[in-house]
Amino acid sequence: MALDKIGIAKRIAQELQDGWYVNLGIGIPTLVANYIPEGIEVEFQSENGLLGMGPFPIEGEEDADLINAGKQTVTVMDGGVIFDSATSFAMIRGQHVQLTVLGAMEVAQNGDIANWKIPGKMVKGMGGAMDLVASAQNIIVAMMHTNKKGESKLLKECTLPLTGVGCVTRVVTNLAVIKIEEGKFHLVERAPGVSVQEIIDATEGELVVPDNVPEMVL
Amino acid sequence: MNKIVKDVNEALVGIKDGVTIMLGGFGLCGIPENSIQKLVDMGIKDLTCISNNAGVDDFGLGLLLQKKQIKKMISSYVGENDEFERQMLSGELEVDLIPQGSLAERCRAGGAGIPAFYTPAGFGTEVAEGKEVKIFNGKPHILESALEADFAIVKAWKADTAGNLIYKATARNFNPMMAMAGKITIAEVEEIVPAGELDPNFIHTPGIFVQRVFKGERFEKRIEQRTTRPKS
């Protein structure tokens, strides 16, 4: 069965490594924080100026002055720190953040990503996404494999305005874990009960399929 | 040097049609809400506003958008404002969307006397159109220019009479860089204390960057996404 959003978040959480600083985007990526594997320590960076972001506050303890980049009320962990936006992006551009997880509308087989604009229809802006994808060494995209119309979001080339070029290293969808290398998608794992053929059918870009494609263990 | 002015009226003296204003804040967090309301009341038009976001339809910069007082917005993310999207798609509002880190650094550069800098953010996207590209360490970067403004309006938690500022939690965001980049910087604060009361080791914005300080009459501090966990 294809994964739901929580399943995607759980699978991405398995990629976390001890000692990493991690930036989570809005949507599915935010859920990753709930599934940190036992025995490892990571700190979450929120680009509005917070490192060591904690869980949502206990009801009644919300502070309008303490939010994350999704404008949600949050808390600060012990050892956490607040800083201005220029310092925040120094952490990001300067590659002090080890992993970025973000959503996307389209990903291309060369690692291009589009997630900020649909010309003539939707203009939300890129926020910090362009800075994040231009600099991060590890970029995992969390998204559904296909859009609402059933069309593949893993393409030969992006059709929407780009957020970044050649930057995505891994994509975790409701169907599969896919890595991007040498201009191609490579199937790494499939969601429990999802066949390789289903993934091939849902992927427009070139997909390299090894002989053995293990099922995800969640 | 005493930077305190009586109220918002005195603080905003000299702001007229067509000026460029930087406004601090991230979403609705750390925005100078008293000053924004005053700009609405003053009916000033044709403003160019530099601010990370554009408020929501009925709060923050959304109030100025509703009255069509803004001619041009320079922002990174405007997703929470339907009126903004409508004015932008219809061409009524001129919009320059720029990556958030570049926006922060362009303000910082403006205040720091650095006219331009190279950044990898936006290379290969429409943000890079018309901009110089240069390779550093094998990686392409684009040239971004500094931003300055006739006025910068920031929101701080505490000020002393010398104009030194301290921000609270993530209400800091863009405020410190914008404070540096305004020809005239106005700080709207929750509390004013005598010079000497704030520990000089813990001041975020030195008073040299600030020309006018006033105590805001009322802070609604609206929360955009109230997220909590149960007590249990």
Chai-1 contact restraints between the chains, C-beta under 6 A:
chainA,res_idxA,chainB,res_idxB,connection_type,confidence,min_distance_angstrom,max_distance_angstrom,comment,restraint_id
A,N48,B,F26,contact,1.0,0.0,6.0,A-B,restraint_1
A,N48,B,T170,contact,1.0,0.0,6.0,A-B,restraint_2
A,N48,B,N173,contact,1.0,0.0,6.0,A-B,restraint_3
A,G49,B,T170,contact,1.0,0.0,6.0,A-B,restraint_4
A,G49,B,R172,contact,1.0,0.0,6.0,A-B,restraint_5
A,G49,B,N173,contact,1.0,0.0,6.0,A-B,restraint_6
A,L50,B,T170,contact,1.0,0.0,6.0,A-B,restraint_7
A,P55,B,R229,contact,1.0,0.0,6.0,A-B,restraint_8
A,F56,B,T227,contact,1.0,0.0,6.0,A-B,restraint_9
A,F56,B,T228,contact,1.0,0.0,6.0,A-B,restraint_10
A,F56,B,R229,contact,1.0,0.0,6.0,A-B,restraint_11
A,P57,B,T228,contact,1.0,0.0,6.0,A-B,restraint_12
A,I58,B,K231,contact,1.0,0.0,6.0,A-B,restraint_13
A,E59,B,T228,contact,1.0,0.0,6.0,A-B,restraint_14
A,E59,B,K231,contact,1.0,0.0,6.0,A-B,restraint_15
A,E62,B,R226,contact,1.0,0.0,6.0,A-B,restraint_16
A,A64,B,K221,contact,1.0,0.0,6.0,A-B,restraint_17
A,A64,B,I223,contact,1.0,0.0,6.0,A-B,restraint_18
A,D65,B,K168,contact,1.0,0.0,6.0,A-B,restraint_19
A,D65,B,A169,contact,1.0,0.0,6.0,A-B,restraint_20
A,D65,B,A171,contact,1.0,0.0,6.0,A-B,restraint_21
A,L66,B,A169,contact,1.0,0.0,6.0,A-B,restraint_22
A,L66,B,T170,contact,1.0,0.0,6.0,A-B,restraint_23
A,I67,B,C29,contact,1.0,0.0,6.0,A-B,restraint_24
A,I67,B,T170,contact,1.0,0.0,6.0,A-B,restraint_25
A,K71,B,G27,contact,1.0,0.0,6.0,A-B,restraint_26
A,K71,B,E224,contact,1.0,0.0,6.0,A-B,restraint_27
A,K71,B,Q225,contact,1.0,0.0,6.0,A-B,restraint_28
A,Q72,B,Q225,contact,1.0,0.0,6.0,A-B,restraint_29
A,Q72,B,T227,contact,1.0,0.0,6.0,A-B,restraint_30
A,T73,B,R226,contact,1.0,0.0,6.0,A-B,restraint_31
A,T73,B,T227,contact,1.0,0.0,6.0,A-B,restraint_32
A,I82,B,A169,contact,1.0,0.0,6.0,A-B,restraint_33
A,D84,B,R172,contact,1.0,0.0,6.0,A-B,restraint_34
A,D84,B,P176,contact,1.0,0.0,6.0,A-B,restraint_35
A,S85,B,A104,contact,1.0,0.0,6.0,A-B,restraint_36
A,S85,B,N173,contact,1.0,0.0,6.0,A-B,restraint_37
A,S85,B,F174,contact,1.0,0.0,6.0,A-B,restraint_38
A,A86,B,A104,contact,1.0,0.0,6.0,A-B,restraint_39
A,A86,B,E105,contact,1.0,0.0,6.0,A-B,restraint_40
A,A86,B,R108,contact,1.0,0.0,6.0,A-B,restraint_41
A,A86,B,M177,contact,1.0,0.0,6.0,A-B,restraint_42
A,F89,B,G101,contact,1.0,0.0,6.0,A-B,restraint_43
A,F89,B,A104,contact,1.0,0.0,6.0,A-B,restraint_44
A,V123,B,E85,contact,1.0,0.0,6.0,A-B,restraint_45
A,V123,B,M88,contact,1.0,0.0,6.0,A-B,restraint_46
A,K124,B,G79,contact,1.0,0.0,6.0,A-B,restraint_47
A,G125,B,S76,contact,1.0,0.0,6.0,A-B,restraint_48
A,G125,B,Y77,contact,1.0,0.0,6.0,A-B,restraint_49
A,G125,B,V78,contact,1.0,0.0,6.0,A-B,restraint_50
A,G125,B,L97,contact,1.0,0.0,6.0,A-B,restraint_51
A,M126,B,P99,contact,1.0,0.0,6.0,A-B,restraint_52
A,G127,B,S76,contact,1.0,0.0,6.0,A-B,restraint_53
A,G127,B,Y77,contact,1.0,0.0,6.0,A-B,restraint_54
A,G127,B,Q100,contact,1.0,0.0,6.0,A-B,restraint_55
A,G128,B,Q100,contact,1.0,0.0,6.0,A-B,restraint_56
A,M130,B,P99,contact,1.0,0.0,6.0,A-B,restraint_57
A,M130,B,A121,contact,1.0,0.0,6.0,A-B,restraint_58
A,M130,B,G122,contact,1.0,0.0,6.0,A-B,restraint_59
A,D131,B,P99,contact,1.0,0.0,6.0,A-B,restraint_60
A,D131,B,G101,contact,1.0,0.0,6.0,A-B,restraint_61
A,D131,B,A121,contact,1.0,0.0,6.0,A-B,restraint_62
A,A134,B,P120,contact,1.0,0.0,6.0,A-B,restraint_63
A,A134,B,A121,contact,1.0,0.0,6.0,A-B,restraint_64
A,S135,B,P120,contact,1.0,0.0,6.0,A-B,restraint_65
A,P161,B,E126,contact,1.0,0.0,6.0,A-B,restraint_66
A,L162,B,T125,contact,1.0,0.0,6.0,A-B,restraint_67
A,V165,B,G124,contact,1.0,0.0,6.0,A-B,restraint_68
